[in-house]
């Protein structure tokens, strides 16, 4: 049985740990407010642009005009895994890693076995995890969370767009956590390229088809729209995914540190 001195030391240690976890919770809450404001403001704009992008991809005369909508046999796959630079956020990072590994073992098992599946990681936790286990990581952008701006995210999007347009990859998917609230994050696997057609075109032959697609008039011209609007929209979609992940990380850390403080 421990003596009185040991008990007092243990009590002091627990109180010190509680102060640390509570401080970390407050820091995460402060960052969460800023991150939540950013993603809430961007989400409606990004969603509308995505809708226009999908409709535009079906409005052009052929996939030859829009290189980002070309459907090819998915033989070469690129997975973009978005995690975090720091830990102490519960199962936030481990869930992302598990999903990526599951996709490589199921959906893209054939491509992975043929060394035709590669990874791009955003966040040191993902980079360390996959490099340590010798997964094919071709690029990492851990610095993105050190200065999270649209310009920095755009450079990553440019790399992804060029890789797809050149035929280096036939399918690019994003794996990230979508922010719902401080306690809930939804794991998302999202096809980034090629551009998916709108849901209404997929159900066009159904008896209760959705509302018809808009009939677009291209001004100043179709070529300008494809050259300018579609790449810009793809940059915003990646930026939204990274912002979603960052807000989710802060929410997960705040919740984890609150539980640690209570415990």
C-alpha positions, 0 to 999 in steps of 0.5 A: 500500500502506497504511503502518504507521500506517494499519494500526494505526489500522485494527486499533484501529478494528476492535477498537473495533467488535468491542467495541461489537457484542459489548456489543450482543449481551450486551444483546440476550441479557439482554433475550431471556431476559426476553422468552423467559420471558414468551412461554413462560409466556403461550403455553400459556394463550393457546393454550387460550383461543384453542381455547375461543374458537373452540369458543365461536364455533361453540357460540352460536346465531348470529353475531348473538350473537357480533359477532366471529365474523361472516363478511362479504365481505372488502371492507375489510381492515386489516393490523396490521404488528408490527415493532420500534423499532430496527434492527441485527437482521438481516432481522427488519424487512425480512421483515415489510415484504416480507410485508405488501407481498406481501399487498397485491400478491397476496391483497388486490390488489383491495382495495388498488387500491380504497383499501379496505386500511389499515395499523396499524403497531406499531414505528417501523421499520414506521411509517417504512417505510410512511409514507415510501412513502405506504402508507395507515397509519391508526394507529401504536403505536410507544410500545407497545414502550417499555412493553410491558404487557398494559394497553397492548396491550389499548388497541390490541386494543380499537381493532381490536375496535371497528373490526371490530364497527362494520363499518369492516373486514371482515377484520383480520390480524396480521403478525409474527414468531413466536419459536422460538429465538434463531436462528429466527423464523417469519413469521406471517400470522394472521387476528385477526378474524373469529374462525376456527372450529376445524379440527375443524369444517372437517373434520367431513365428512371420513371421519377427523374429529377428536374432537368439539367440547366441549358447553359449558354457559354459566354465568352465561349466554351473554350474559356469556360473549360480553361478557366472555370473548371480548374478553378472549381477543382482547386476550390474542391480540394481546398474545401476538403482540406478545410473540412479536415482541419475543422474536424481535427480541431473538433476531435482534439477538443472532444478528446482533451475534454474527455481526458480532463474529465477522466 
